[in-house]
Amino acid sequence: AALTCSRATCKAGFCAFCLEDCGRDAHQHVPVCSLNPSRSHYIDVSDWKRIVDGERGRKLEEYWRGLAVEVQEKLAIDGCVRQILRELRL
């Protein structure tokens, strides 16, 4: 779950769980990441997706609560926004 940016000018290392920028190498961070259930560098794709989707949902809910009601109402009628909310079961 330690990833490296593929852009030739970047090559940043980051955590596939929390997306933390770890400089050039995320291998030291991944086993201690609070979102990593196994403390391993490896995870099954379906388990990783469940974790990442849960984190996306948590962050979106937090952001949504900070929006003015009229902004929430306008966003709630947008088809793309509704699809994202549905996918994250929000």
Solvent accessible surface area in square Angstrom, and as a share of the most:
residue,aa,sasa,rsa
1,A,23,0.18
2,A,25,0.19
3,L,79,0.39
4,T,83,0.48
5,C,31,0.19
6,S,103,0.66
7,R,160,0.59
8,A,91,0.70
9,T,128,0.75
10,C,40,0.24
11,K,88,0.37
12,A,22,0.17
13,G,1,0.01
14,F,55,0.23
15,C,0,0.00
16,A,6,0.04
17,F,4,0.02
18,C,37,0.22
19,L,116,0.58
20,E,85,0.38
21,D,101,0.53
22,C,31,0.19
23,G,42,0.40
24,R,171,0.62
25,D,83,0.43
26,A,2,0.01
27,H,95,0.42
28,Q,164,0.73
29,H,37,0.16
30,V,0,0.00
31,P,33,0.21
32,V,109,0.63
33,C,3,0.01
34,S,103,0.66
35,L,48,0.24
36,N,3,0.01
37,P,89,0.56
38,S,65,0.42
39,R,124,0.45
40,S,41,0.27
41,H,60,0.27
42,Y,179,0.68
43,I,47,0.24
44,D,85,0.44
45,V,113,0.65
46,S,76,0.49
47,D,55,0.29
48,W,84,0.30
49,K,107,0.45
50,R,150,0.55
51,I,23,0.11
52,V,26,0.15
53,D,38,0.20
54,G,46,0.45
55,E,28,0.12
56,R,104,0.38
57,G,5,0.05
58,R,120,0.44
59,K,98,0.42
60,L,46,0.23
61,E,77,0.35
62,E,99,0.44
63,Y,142,0.54
64,W,53,0.19
65,R,170,0.62
66,G,71,0.68
67,L,34,0.17
68,A,51,0.40
69,V,98,0.56
70,E,105,0.47
71,V,61,0.35
72,Q,37,0.16
73,E,106,0.48
74,K,145,0.61
75,L,62,0.31
76,A,40,0.31
77,I,134,0.68
78,D,62,0.32
79,G,47,0.45
80,C,100,0.60
81,V,32,0.18
82,R,116,0.42
83,Q,76,0.34
84,I,74,0.38
85,L,29,0.15
86,R,144,0.53
87,E,94,0.42
88,L,20,0.10
89,R,213,0.78
90,L,84,0.42
